[in-house]
């Protein structure tokens, strides 16, 4: 009875928390819409001046004129108004100027100049900030890092039930939201900058993964087997896609909890109790205890062979934190009726595909492989800060080199994408066997 009451109170608490999160998201959306409306009003009020300014800047960019007088239509002293503009050659030795009213006007001029070209700058990037605060003219603007205006919702499921097993990594749920309004997230300041041309995508992820021993039908502690474990975290990340150099950079920060507060036990028990042929899992009382999850991770992808029918990319990633500390390297091979890998994130709305001249329908077969050097794994060794877990594996029981592989297919049609893959993982600790599970994912353009 107490167990039911406890979980009812947890459920009520979760509902209240979700309600608050919903109102917070609505507030942020309203705030972003108000900000956009204010920007549109400002651009409408300044439209005639902007048109004249952009045409003059374009002529100066062709003539190679520096920017010290490029802001004069906005603000200038009386003496400058009477003087003639001197044409000089652009100099690479021009140094950043201190911020002045003239420099403010120059920054606005640069933004308007770039917007006139249809570019939406991501001012979170140091490369763009340094340029806007420098004394360089629009004719000298650096490689532009644009902010994608597209939004996506991704839903991913992992489970080994289709492989007729119920062990080790047994279930995973991940929900991603990628949207330009997330570019204002203060955590973005901690993410990796990019120093070339590209397009930035900002996202949030909600992840819950759970792990069990080789069997859930036996109670007590199964020594020399994987301990019960589950974690839940909210992740913030940024993806920079560079189609020119065939390069993609992803970095993110995950914050959450491992242990009973992640509700892994409740999810698995609820699922098993809802299926008559399943036995209730035994042994969750000995799971890894509550501890904080703080993980920073980064992934780099580089195209080696990229054609319309096939591509081959190298992938390396690393993670540092209280949940996982590891380094890995591998490859991604794709073949089929597809768009270039670095053209976008694998999906785009119909109008974007039409403007870029890309295929609306794709069918892709893919194969991934990687080797991972494991430094720390809290799902096996227990929390980094809380060492009170009843059962964990020792340092000498952990396999420090593991191998991942997956094969599957992807189908996309306009703004919808579906992925299906079979994953295979080598033993993560001594006396373990190879493990496999099925992944299914769906992505929607919003």
C-alpha positions as CSV (number, residue, x, y, z in Angstrom):
1,X,0.0,0.0,0.0
2,X,2.8,2.4,0.9
3,X,4.5,1.5,-2.4
4,X,1.4,2.6,-4.4
5,X,0.9,5.8,-2.4
6,X,4.6,6.6,-2.8
7,X,4.4,6.2,-6.6
8,X,1.1,8.1,-6.8
9,X,2.8,11.0,-5.0
10,X,5.7,10.7,-7.4
11,X,3.3,10.8,-10.3
12,X,1.5,13.9,-9.0
13,X,4.9,15.6,-8.5
14,X,5.9,14.7,-12.1
15,X,2.6,16.1,-13.4
16,X,3.2,19.4,-11.5
17,X,6.8,19.5,-12.8
18,X,5.7,18.9,-16.4
19,X,3.0,21.6,-16.0
20,X,5.6,24.2,-14.9
21,X,8.0,23.2,-17.8
22,X,5.1,23.6,-20.2
23,X,4.3,27.1,-19.0
24,X,8.1,28.0,-19.1
25,X,8.3,26.8,-22.7
26,X,5.2,28.8,-23.6
27,X,6.7,31.9,-21.9
28,X,10.0,31.5,-23.9
29,X,8.1,31.1,-27.2
30,X,6.0,34.2,-26.5
31,X,9.1,36.1,-25.5
32,X,10.9,35.1,-28.7
33,X,7.9,36.1,-30.8
34,X,7.8,39.5,-29.2
35,X,11.5,39.9,-29.9
36,X,11.0,39.0,-33.5
37,X,8.1,41.4,-33.8
38,X,10.2,44.2,-32.4
39,X,13.0,43.4,-34.9
40,X,10.5,43.5,-37.8
41,X,9.1,46.8,-36.7
42,X,12.6,48.3,-36.4
43,X,13.5,47.0,-39.9
44,X,10.3,48.5,-41.3
45,X,11.0,51.9,-39.8
46,X,14.5,51.9,-41.2
47,X,13.7,50.3,-44.6
48,X,14.4,53.3,-46.9
49,X,17.7,54.1,-45.1
50,X,18.8,50.5,-45.1
51,X,18.2,50.2,-48.9
52,X,20.4,53.2,-49.6
53,X,23.0,52.1,-47.1
54,X,23.2,48.6,-48.5
55,X,23.6,49.8,-52.1
56,X,26.4,52.2,-51.0
57,X,28.1,49.4,-49.1
58,X,27.9,47.0,-52.0
59,X,29.5,49.6,-54.3
60,X,32.3,50.3,-51.6
61,X,32.9,46.5,-51.2
62,X,33.5,46.3,-55.0
63,X,35.8,49.4,-54.9
64,X,37.7,48.0,-51.9
65,X,37.0,50.9,-49.5
66,X,37.6,50.4,-45.8
67,X,34.9,50.7,-43.3
68,X,36.0,53.7,-41.2
69,X,33.5,55.9,-43.1
70,X,31.0,53.2,-44.0
71,X,28.7,54.1,-41.1
72,X,28.5,57.9,-42.1
73,X,24.8,57.7,-43.3
74,X,23.9,56.8,-39.7
75,X,25.9,59.2,-37.5
76,X,28.9,61.4,-38.2
77,X,30.3,64.7,-36.9
78,X,29.9,68.0,-38.7
79,X,33.5,68.0,-39.9
80,X,33.1,64.6,-41.5
81,X,29.9,65.7,-43.3
82,X,31.9,68.4,-45.1
83,X,34.9,66.4,-45.9
84,X,35.4,64.2,-49.0
85,X,35.6,60.4,-48.8
86,X,39.0,59.1,-49.6
87,X,39.4,55.8,-51.4
88,X,42.1,53.6,-50.0
89,X,43.0,50.0,-50.4
90,X,41.9,47.5,-47.8
91,X,44.7,46.8,-45.3
92,X,45.1,43.6,-43.4
93,X,46.8,45.5,-40.6
94,X,43.6,47.2,-39.4
95,X,43.2,46.5,-35.7
96,X,40.0,46.3,-33.6
97,X,38.8,49.7,-32.4
98,X,37.4,50.6,-29.0
99,X,33.7,50.7,-28.8
100,X,32.4,54.2,-29.8
101,X,29.1,55.6,-31.1
102,X,30.7,55.3,-34.6
103,X,31.6,51.7,-33.9
104,X,28.0,51.0,-32.8
105,X,26.8,52.4,-36.1
106,X,29.4,50.3,-37.9
107,X,28.2,47.1,-36.1
108,X,24.6,47.8,-37.2
109,X,25.8,48.5,-40.7
110,X,27.6,45.1,-40.8
111,X,24.5,43.3,-39.5
112,X,22.3,45.0,-42.1
113,X,24.8,44.3,-44.9
114,X,24.9,40.6,-44.1
115,X,21.1,40.4,-43.6
116,X,20.7,42.0,-47.1
117,X,22.4,38.9,-48.4
118,X,19.8,36.6,-46.8
119,X,22.2,35.6,-44.0
120,X,21.0,35.1,-40.4
121,X,24.1,35.3,-38.2
122,X,24.6,33.3,-35.1
123,X,26.0,35.9,-32.8
124,X,26.8,33.3,-30.1
125,X,30.0,32.4,-32.1
126,X,33.2,34.3,-31.1
127,X,34.1,34.6,-34.8
128,X,31.0,36.7,-35.5
129,X,31.3,38.7,-32.2
130,X,34.9,39.6,-32.9
131,X,34.0,40.8,-36.4
132,X,31.0,42.9,-35.3
133,X,33.2,44.6,-32.6
134,X,36.2,45.2,-35.0
135,X,37.0,48.1,-37.3
136,X,36.8,46.0,-40.4
137,X,34.3,46.8,-43.1
138,X,31.6,44.5,-44.4
139,X,33.8,43.9,-47.4
140,X,36.1,42.0,-45.0
141,X,33.5,39.8,-43.2
142,X,34.9,36.4,-42.1
143,X,33.4,33.0,-42.9
144,X,29.8,33.3,-41.9
145,X,28.2,31.0,-39.3
146,X,24.5,31.1,-39.9
147,X,21.7,30.1,-37.5
148,X,19.3,27.5,-39.0
149,X,15.7,28.6,-38.8
150,X,14.4,25.0,-39.1
151,X,12.9,23.1,-36.2
152,X,12.8,19.3,-35.7
153,X,11.3,16.8,-33.2
154,X,13.1,13.4,-32.8
155,X,11.7,10.4,-31.0
156,X,14.0,7.4,-30.5
157,X,13.5,4.0,-28.9
158,X,16.0,1.2,-28.1
159,X,14.9,-2.2,-26.8
160,X,16.2,-5.7,-27.0
161,X,12.8,-7.3,-27.0
162,X,12.9,-7.8,-30.8
163,X,16.1,-9.8,-30.2
164,X,14.3,-12.0,-27.7
165,X,16.5,-10.9,-24.8
166,X,15.9,-8.9,-21.6
167,X,19.3,-8.1,-20.2
168,X,22.2,-5.5,-20.0
169,X,21.2,-2.4,-21.9
170,X,17.5,-3.3,-22.1
171,X,15.6,-0.1,-22.9
172,X,16.3,3.5,-23.9
173,X,14.1,6.5,-24.7
174,X,15.4,9.8,-26.2
175,X,13.4,12.8,-27.3
176,X,15.1,15.7,-29.0
177,X,13.8,19.2,-29.9
178,X,16.0,21.2,-32.3
179,X,14.9,24.8,-32.8
180,X,16.4,28.3,-33.3
181,X,14.8,29.7,-30.2
182,X,17.1,27.5,-28.2
183,X,20.1,29.6,-29.3
184,X,19.4,31.8,-26.4
185,X,20.1,29.0,-23.9
186,X,22.9,30.3,-21.5
187,X,24.5,26.8,-21.5
188,X,25.4,27.4,-25.1
189,X,28.3,29.6,-23.9
190,X,30.0,26.4,-22.6
191,X,29.7,24.6,-25.9
192,X,32.5,24.4,-28.5
193,X,32.9,27.4,-30.8
194,X,33.5,27.0,-34.6
195,X,36.0,29.0,-36.6
196,X,34.8,28.3,-40.1
197,X,31.7,28.7,-42.3
198,X,28.7,26.7,-41.4
199,X,25.2,26.4,-40.0
200,X,24.4,26.0,-36.3
201,X,21.5,23.9,-34.9
202,X,20.6,24.1,-31.2
203,X,18.8,21.3,-29.4
204,X,17.5,19.9,-26.1
205,X,17.3,16.2,-25.3
206,X,15.5,14.2,-22.7
207,X,17.1,10.7,-22.2
208,X,16.2,7.7,-20.0
209,X,18.3,4.5,-20.3
210,X,18.1,1.4,-18.1
211,X,20.3,-1.7,-17.5
212,X,19.7,-5.1,-15.9
213,X,21.6,-8.2,-15.2
214,X,21.6,-11.2,-17.5
215,X,18.2,-12.3,-16.0
216,X,15.5,-10.4,-14.2
217,X,13.7,-13.5,-13.0
218,X,16.1,-14.2,-10.1
219,X,16.0,-12.1,-6.9
220,X,18.9,-11.0,-4.8
221,X,22.4,-9.9,-6.0
222,X,23.8,-11.7,-9.1
223,X,27.5,-11.5,-8.5
224,X,29.9,-11.1,-11.4
225,X,26.9,-9.8,-13.4
226,X,25.8,-6.3,-14.4
227,X,24.1,-4.4,-11.6
228,X,20.6,-2.8,-12.1
229,X,21.0,0.8,-13.1
230,X,19.1,3.6,-14.8
231,X,19.7,7.3,-15.5
232,X,17.6,10.3,-16.6
233,X,19.1,13.5,-17.9
234,X,18.3,16.7,-19.8
235,X,20.9,17.6,-22.4
236,X,21.7,20.8,-24.2
237,X,23.8,20.7,-27.4
238,X,24.9,22.5,-30.6
239,X,25.5,21.0,-34.0
240,X,27.7,22.9,-36.5
241,X,27.3,21.7,-40.1
242,X,30.0,22.8,-42.6
243,X,29.2,21.5,-46.1
244,X,32.2,23.3,-47.7
245,X,34.8,21.4,-45.7
246,X,32.5,18.3,-45.2
247,X,32.8,18.6,-41.5
248,X,30.3,18.4,-38.6
249,X,31.0,19.3,-35.0
250,X,28.7,18.5,-32.1
251,X,29.1,19.4,-28.4
252,X,26.8,19.2,-25.5
253,X,26.3,19.2,-21.7
254,X,24.0,16.7,-19.9
255,X,22.6,17.3,-16.4
256,X,20.5,14.7,-14.5
257,X,20.5,11.8,-12.1
258,X,21.4,8.1,-11.9
259,X,19.6,5.9,-9.5
260,X,16.0,5.4,-8.2
261,X,15.2,9.1,-8.9
262,X,15.5,8.3,-12.6
263,X,12.3,6.1,-12.4
264,X,13.9,3.2,-14.3
265,X,12.5,0.6,-11.9
266,X,9.0,2.1,-12.2
267,X,9.1,2.1,-16.0
268,X,10.3,-1.5,-16.3
269,X,7.9,-2.8,-13.6
270,X,5.0,-1.0,-15.3
271,X,5.8,-2.5,-18.7
272,X,6.3,-6.0,-17.4
273,X,3.1,-5.9,-15.3
274,X,1.1,-4.7,-18.4
275,X,2.1,-7.8,-20.4
276,X,0.6,-11.0,-19.1
277,X,3.4,-13.2,-20.3
278,X,6.2,-11.2,-18.6
279,X,7.5,-11.8,-15.2
280,X,7.9,-9.0,-12.7
281,X,11.7,-8.0,-12.7
282,X,13.4,-8.9,-9.4
283,X,16.4,-7.2,-7.9
284,X,15.8,-3.5,-8.5
285,X,16.3,-2.8,-4.8
286,X,20.0,-3.4,-5.3
287,X,20.3,-0.9,-8.2
288,X,23.0,1.8,-8.4
289,X,22.1,4.5,-5.9
290,X,21.2,8.1,-6.6
291,X,24.0,10.4,-7.8
292,X,24.3,13.5,-10.0
293,X,24.9,13.2,-13.7
294,X,27.1,16.0,-15.2
295,X,28.6,15.0,-18.6
296,X,30.3,17.1,-21.3
297,X,30.6,15.4,-24.7
298,X,31.8,16.3,-28.2
299,X,31.7,14.5,-31.6
300,X,33.6,15.3,-34.8
301,X,32.7,14.0,-38.2
302,X,34.8,14.4,-41.4
303,X,33.8,13.3,-44.9
304,X,36.4,11.3,-46.8
305,X,34.4,10.0,-49.7
306,X,31.1,11.9,-50.5
307,X,29.1,11.2,-53.7
308,X,25.4,11.3,-54.5
309,X,25.2,7.5,-54.2
310,X,27.8,6.7,-51.4
311,X,29.8,8.4,-48.7
312,X,32.3,7.4,-46.1
313,X,33.0,9.5,-43.0
314,X,35.4,9.2,-40.1
315,X,33.9,9.9,-36.6
316,X,35.5,10.5,-33.3
317,X,33.9,11.4,-30.0
318,X,34.7,11.9,-26.3
319,X,32.8,12.2,-23.0
320,X,34.0,13.5,-19.6
321,X,31.8,13.4,-16.5
322,X,30.2,11.6,-13.7
323,X,28.3,9.2,-15.9
324,X,30.7,8.3,-18.7
325,X,34.4,9.1,-19.4
326,X,35.5,7.6,-22.6
327,X,37.1,8.2,-26.1
328,X,36.0,6.5,-29.3
329,X,36.8,6.5,-33.0
330,X,35.1,4.9,-36.0
331,X,33.4,5.3,-39.3
332,X,30.0,5.7,-41.0
333,X,29.3,4.2,-44.4
334,X,26.1,5.1,-46.4
335,X,24.8,4.1,-49.8
336,X,21.5,4.5,-51.6
337,X,19.3,7.2,-53.1
338,X,20.3,10.1,-50.9
339,X,21.3,13.7,-50.5
340,X,24.9,14.6,-49.5
341,X,25.5,13.9,-45.8
342,X,26.7,17.4,-45.0
343,X,24.0,19.2,-47.0
344,X,21.8,19.3,-43.8
345,X,21.1,17.1,-40.8
346,X,19.5,14.4,-42.9
347,X,16.1,16.0,-43.1
348,X,14.6,19.4,-44.1
349,X,11.2,20.8,-44.9
350,X,9.9,20.7,-48.5
351,X,10.6,24.4,-49.3
352,X,14.2,24.1,-48.1
353,X,14.8,21.0,-50.2
354,X,13.4,22.7,-53.2
355,X,15.6,25.8,-52.8
356,X,18.7,23.7,-52.4
357,X,17.8,21.4,-55.3
358,X,17.9,18.3,-53.0
359,X,15.9,15.1,-53.2
360,X,12.6,15.0,-51.4
361,X,12.7,11.2,-51.1
362,X,15.7,9.2,-49.8
363,X,16.3,5.6,-49.1
364,X,19.7,4.9,-47.4
365,X,21.5,1.8,-46.1
366,X,24.1,2.6,-43.4
367,X,26.8,0.8,-41.5
368,X,28.6,2.1,-38.4
369,X,31.5,0.8,-36.5
370,X,33.7,2.1,-33.6
371,X,36.1,1.2,-30.9
372,X,35.8,2.8,-27.5
373,X,38.4,3.2,-24.7
374,X,36.5,3.2,-21.4
375,X,37.7,5.3,-18.5
376,X,34.7,5.3,-16.3
377,X,31.1,3.9,-16.5
378,X,28.8,4.8,-13.6
379,X,26.2,2.1,-14.7
380,X,28.8,-0.5,-13.8
381,X,31.0,1.1,-11.2
382,X,28.4,3.2,-9.3
383,X,28.1,6.9,-8.9
384,X,31.3,9.0,-8.8
385,X,30.2,11.0,-5.7
386,X,27.8,8.6,-3.9
387,X,29.6,5.3,-3.1
388,X,26.8,3.8,-1.1
389,X,25.6,1.4,-3.8
390,X,25.2,-2.1,-2.4
391,X,26.6,-3.9,-5.4
392,X,28.9,-2.6,-8.2
393,X,31.6,-4.1,-10.3
394,X,35.3,-3.6,-9.4
395,X,37.8,-1.7,-11.5
396,X,39.5,-5.0,-12.5
397,X,36.2,-6.4,-13.8
398,X,35.6,-3.6,-16.4
399,X,36.5,-4.2,-20.0
400,X,38.5,-1.1,-21.0
401,X,38.1,-1.6,-24.8
402,X,34.7,-2.3,-26.3
403,X,33.4,-2.3,-29.9
404,X,30.1,-0.9,-31.2
405,X,28.5,-1.7,-34.6
406,X,25.2,-1.1,-36.2
407,X,23.5,-1.6,-39.5
408,X,20.1,-0.4,-40.8
409,X,18.2,1.9,-43.1
410,X,16.8,5.4,-43.3
411,X,13.7,6.6,-45.3
412,X,12.9,10.2,-45.6
413,X,10.0,12.0,-47.5
414,X,10.0,15.7,-47.3
415,X,9.8,16.6,-43.6
416,X,9.5,13.1,-42.2
417,X,12.2,10.5,-41.5
418,X,12.3,7.0,-40.0
419,X,15.4,5.1,-39.0
420,X,15.7,1.4,-38.1
421,X,18.9,-0.3,-37.0
422,X,20.3,-3.4,-35.4
423,X,23.0,-2.7,-32.8
424,X,25.8,-5.0,-31.5
425,X,28.0,-4.4,-28.5
426,X,31.0,-6.4,-27.3
427,X,31.3,-7.4,-23.6
428,X,31.6,-4.4,-21.2
429,X,32.8,-6.5,-18.3
430,X,34.3,-9.9,-17.6
431,X,32.0,-12.9,-18.0
432,X,29.6,-10.9,-20.1
433,X,28.5,-12.0,-23.6
434,X,27.9,-9.9,-26.7
435,X,24.7,-8.0,-26.6
436,X,22.3,-6.7,-29.3
437,X,19.2,-4.5,-29.5
438,X,17.0,-2.8,-32.0
439,X,16.8,1.0,-32.5
440,X,13.8,2.8,-34.1
441,X,13.7,6.5,-34.6
442,X,11.3,9.1,-36.1
443,X,12.0,12.7,-37.0
444,X,9.4,15.4,-37.9
445,X,10.0,18.9,-39.3
446,X,7.9,21.3,-37.3
